[in-house]
Amino acid sequence: MEHITEKSIEELDSEIELQNSRKIEAALFLSGKFMTIQELITITDINPIILKKILFDLKDKYKDSGIKIIQQEDSWKMDVSDEFVDMINRLATGSSEFTKAEQETLAMIAYKHPIKQSVIIKIRGNKAYDHIKKFTDQGLLNKKRAGHTSELSLTEKFHEYFHMSKEFSKGE
């Protein structure tokens, strides 16, 4: 049996750490959304303590790059650095995680907010109920009862997601 030296143990640890780091990078890159620590543990099978250390190391590694690692409470996401958002938005044509109809509904809410859900439904039709539910489930909209309908407004997460400052959206 081969004798394990101190150096070979260090090399093995280094290889495992590099492999774990690459797993996390791949998961964050492919997800395109915030992932909780638990989701990352489930996908990568990495110990939570090691996982958190690697996340902070990755955040530091990418701080001066074209992409960044963002932490939001116990969730993490890989995203484009702020200075390249406009360029990426110009490149991002055609495919989107939102359908064209969903984008139109959200754009109307963003432009007019706060706005009553009944007004949106009257303009966009009954499919807008599904759009609104999707946006509230994703945390992009707040929905508050207002008589027989609900009032819709943008959340902080909406502004972060679309890289918009609140100054550009009226009503907040």
Order of alpha helices (4+ residues) and beta strands (2+ residues): alpha-beta-alpha-alpha-beta-beta-alpha-alpha-beta-alpha-alpha-beta-beta-alpha
